Amino acid sequence: MTFKGRDIISIRDFSKEDILKVLDVAQKLERRPQPTLMKGAVMGSLFFEPSTRTRLSFTSAMEKLGGEVLGFEDAAVTSVQKGETLWDTIKMVNNYVDVIVQRHPVEGAAKLAANAADVPVINAGDGANQHPTQTLLDLFTIQKEKGKLDGLNIGFVGDLKYGRTVHSLCMAMSHFRTKLFFVAPEALQMPEYYLADLQKKKIPYVVTADLNKVAPQLDILYMTRIQKERFPDPIEYNRLKDSFHINRQLLKITKKDVRILHPLPRVNEIATDLDDTPNAAYFRQAANGVPIRQALIALVTGRAA
């Protein structure tokens, strides 16, 4: 399937071949930068929800390809405050840009934007639902750190109920030979419908609250923060916020070449004493957002094939 004109809404829309295509283009752009590839093109950057890494890496990606960026990072300064609907905002921005990147706190907002726009829409996160570009940079990171995507044991730790990065990545990894470990207290475990989907695809997985039990088996340990902003009940958040905290001590029981990923920002779930170990890949992971997002921008606008 061609990428030109395609909306990037959910990782579920990606075949294994699609994933590998994006990773290949990202790798080529990383090795051989193309500073004029997007010359004359404009990206609409619409962030209705706070973001640092995603917003800045999309801006960096577009500008390093020679394109321009317009948009906002705070919906409070837009006509949304006057009552403008998301549909009307997208219809208006559609006239000014060649591609739209949107983050929104409401699940399904990316799909609505795609229906309203004539230009491609890239979902930069919609509530607790999907974050496909994060998933692709996670895959790119795993591939670079481990040299492969098949035959890996991947552990997801922390907020698995509300964590859109976890939801998307476990669906993407179902295209590969893998075993998944879901480590969380019962109240924050993976939603059942994701587990049912993995069962259908015959992907083996383990559900546990005990990180020490499974840590020695992991090739990738994917930490997530407990997301205060997703909790409907502050009492429940306070009860669970310190469920996991890892430091150098954990490395005594893990494989020597385990890689620790985190979509960031972190709060207190990863101690800073891990930062200068070769196992800590989370800052390299954040850097990988630029080539991956360059690849997606170039592909959906037809500047790369």
C-alpha positions in Angstrom: 0.0 0.0 0.0 1.3 3.4 -0.9 1.9 5.9 1.8 1.2 9.1 -0.3 -1.9 10.8 1.0 -2.3 8.2 3.8 -3.4 9.2 7.4 -1.3 7.8 10.2 -4.0 7.2 12.9 -3.3 3.8 14.5 -0.6 1.2 14.5 -3.3 -1.3 13.8 -3.5 0.1 10.3 0.2 -1.0 9.7 1.1 -4.3 8.2 4.5 -5.8 8.9 5.7 -4.6 5.5 4.5 -1.0 6.3 6.5 -1.0 9.5 9.6 -2.2 7.9 9.2 0.4 5.1 9.1 3.3 7.6 12.1 1.9 9.5 14.0 1.6 6.2 13.3 5.2 5.1 14.2 6.5 8.6 17.5 4.6 8.5 18.3 6.1 5.0 17.4 9.6 6.1 19.5 9.2 9.3 22.5 8.0 7.2 22.1 10.5 4.4 20.3 13.7 5.5 18.2 15.4 2.8 17.9 19.1 3.9 15.8 20.1 0.9 13.5 17.1 0.6 10.5 19.0 2.1 11.3 22.5 0.7 8.2 24.5 -0.1 6.0 22.3 2.1 4.3 23.3 5.4 3.4 21.1 8.4 0.5 22.1 10.6 1.4 21.3 14.3 -1.7 21.2 16.4 -1.1 20.3 20.0 -4.2 20.4 22.1 -2.4 18.7 24.9 1.1 19.3 26.5 4.1 17.7 24.8 7.8 18.2 24.7 9.5 15.4 22.8 6.8 14.7 20.2 6.1 18.3 19.3 9.8 19.3 19.2 10.9 16.3 17.3 8.2 16.7 14.7 9.3 20.4 14.3 12.9 19.4 14.1 12.1 16.7 11.6 10.3 19.0 9.2 12.8 21.8 9.5 15.8 19.5 9.0 14.1 18.4 5.7 13.8 22.1 4.6 10.0 22.5 5.3 8.1 25.0 7.4 6.0 24.6 10.5 2.9 26.5 11.7 0.5 25.8 14.5 0.2 26.0 18.3 1.2 24.2 21.4 -1.6 25.5 23.6 -5.2 25.3 22.6 -6.0 28.2 25.0 -4.6 30.6 22.4 -6.8 29.4 19.6 -10.4 29.9 18.5 -11.2 26.6 20.4 -11.6 29.0 23.4 -14.3 30.8 21.5 -16.2 27.5 20.9 -14.8 26.4 17.6 -15.2 22.7 17.0 -12.3 20.4 16.2 -13.9 19.7 12.8 -13.9 23.4 11.9 -10.4 23.9 13.2 -9.1 21.2 11.0 -11.1 22.4 8.0 -9.5 25.8 8.4 -5.9 24.6 9.0 -6.3 22.2 6.0 -6.2 25.2 3.7 -2.7 26.3 4.9 -0.7 23.1 5.1 0.5 20.0 3.3 0.3 17.7 6.3 -1.3 17.9 9.8 0.2 16.6 13.0 -2.2 16.5 15.9 -2.2 15.7 19.6 -5.5 15.7 21.4 -6.7 14.5 24.9 -9.8 12.9 23.5 -9.7 9.3 22.1 -10.9 9.3 18.5 -9.9 12.9 17.8 -7.3 11.8 15.3 -9.8 9.9 13.3 -12.2 12.9 13.3 -9.4 15.1 12.1 -8.6 12.7 9.3 -12.2 12.7 8.2 -12.3 16.5 8.1 -8.9 17.1 6.3 -8.0 16.7 2.7 -4.3 16.5 3.6 -2.7 13.6 5.5 -3.2 13.6 9.3 -0.6 12.1 11.6 -1.8 11.2 15.1 0.7 12.4 17.7 -1.4 10.9 20.5 -5.2 10.8 21.2 -5.9 10.4 24.8 -5.1 6.9 26.2 -5.8 5.4 22.7 -3.0 5.4 20.2 0.4 7.0 19.7 1.6 5.4 16.4 4.7 7.6 15.8 6.0 6.8 19.3 5.5 3.1 18.5 7.5 3.4 15.3 10.4 5.2 17.0 10.3 2.5 19.7 10.6 -0.2 17.1 13.4 1.8 15.4 15.2 2.0 18.8 14.8 -1.8 19.5 16.1 -2.6 16.0 19.1 -0.4 16.5 19.9 -1.5 20.0 19.3 -5.2 19.5 19.9 -5.6 15.8 16.6 -7.3 15.2 12.9 -7.3 16.0 12.3 -11.0 16.1 13.1 -13.4 18.9 12.9 -10.9 21.7 11.4 -11.0 25.2 9.9 -7.6 25.9 8.6 -6.4 29.3 6.2 -3.6 29.8 6.2 -2.1 33.3 4.0 0.5 35.0 0.8 2.0 33.8 -0.4 -0.5 31.2 -4.1 0.4 31.6 -3.8 4.0 30.4 -0.5 3.8 28.6 -1.1 4.4 24.9 2.5 3.8 24.1 2.3 0.3 25.6 -1.0 -0.4 23.8 0.4 0.6 20.4 3.8 -1.2 20.8 2.4 -4.5 21.9 0.1 -4.5 18.8 3.1 -3.7 16.6 5.3 -6.4 18.1 2.5 -8.9 17.4 3.8 -8.9 13.8 7.1 -10.4 15.0 8.2 -13.5 16.9 8.2 -12.2 20.4 7.1 -13.0 24.0 5.6 -10.1 26.0 5.6 -9.6 29.8 3.0 -7.2 31.3 4.2 -6.1 34.8 1.7 -4.0 36.7 -0.6 -4.0 39.8 -3.9 -5.5 38.9 -5.6 -2.0 38.7 -3.2 -0.9 36.0 -2.9 -4.1 34.0 -3.3 -4.3 30.2 -7.0 -4.1 29.1 -8.5 -7.4 28.4 -9.2 -6.7 24.7 -5.5 -6.2 24.0 -4.7 -9.6 25.6 -7.6 -11.2 23.7 -6.1 -9.8 20.5 -2.7 -11.3 21.3 -4.3 -14.6 22.0 -5.9 -14.6 18.6 -2.5 -13.9 17.1 -0.9 -16.7 19.2 1.6 -14.3 20.8 2.8 -15.7 24.1 2.5 -13.3 27.1 2.9 -13.3 30.9 0.8 -11.1 33.3 2.4 -10.4 36.7 2.9 -7.7 39.3 6.4 -9.0 40.2 9.2 -7.4 38.1 12.0 -9.3 39.8 10.4 -12.5 38.8 10.6 -11.8 35.0 13.5 -9.3 34.8 16.1 -12.0 34.2 14.3 -13.1 31.0 14.0 -9.7 29.4 15.9 -8.3 26.3 13.9 -5.0 26.5 12.5 -3.5 29.6 10.0 -0.8 28.7 9.2 1.4 31.7 6.3 3.8 31.8 5.3 6.4 34.4 2.1 6.3 36.3 0.1 8.9 34.5 -1.6 11.3 37.0 -3.5 13.1 34.2 -5.3 9.9 33.1 -6.7 8.9 36.5 -10.3 9.8 37.2 -9.7 9.2 40.9 -6.9 11.1 42.6 -7.0 8.7 45.6 -6.4 5.8 43.3 -3.5 7.6 41.7 -1.8 8.3 45.1 -2.2 4.6 46.0 -0.5 3.4 42.8 1.9 6.2 41.9 5.0 4.6 43.4 4.3 1.0 42.2 7.7 0.7 40.5 11.1 2.2 40.9 14.2 0.8 39.3 17.9 1.6 39.8 21.3 0.0 39.2 20.5 -2.8 41.6 18.1 -4.3 39.0 21.0 -4.9 36.6 22.4 -7.5 39.0 19.5 -9.8 38.0 19.0 -8.9 34.3 20.8 -9.9 31.2 24.0 -7.9 30.7 22.7 -6.5 27.4 19.2 -5.7 28.5 18.0 -2.3 27.1 15.8 0.0 29.2 13.3 2.1 27.2 10.9 4.8 28.4 8.7 7.1 26.3 9.4 9.9 28.8 8.9 12.0 30.7 9.9 10.0 33.8 8.9 11.0 37.3 10.5 8.6 39.8 10.2 5.2 38.2 13.8 5.2 36.9 16.7 6.4 39.1 19.3 8.7 37.5 22.0 6.3 38.5 21.0 4.2 35.5 21.4 7.1 33.0 25.1 6.5 32.4 24.9 2.8 31.9 24.9 1.3 28.4 21.6 -0.4 29.3 19.8 3.0 29.5 18.5 3.6 26.0 15.7 6.1 26.7 17.6 9.3 25.7 18.8 7.5 22.5 15.2 6.5 22.0 14.0 10.1 22.2 16.6 11.1 19.6 15.2 8.5 17.2 12.0 10.4 17.0 13.5 12.8 14.4 14.4 10.3 11.7 11.2 8.3 12.2 9.0 11.4 11.9 11.1 12.6 9.0 10.3 9.3 7.3 6.5 9.6 8.0 6.3 13.2 6.8 8.2 12.4 3.6 6.2 9.3 2.9 2.7 10.7 3.4 3.4 13.8 1.4 4.9 11.7 -1.5 8.4 13.2 -1.1 9.8 9.7 -0.3 8.7 6.4 -1.8 
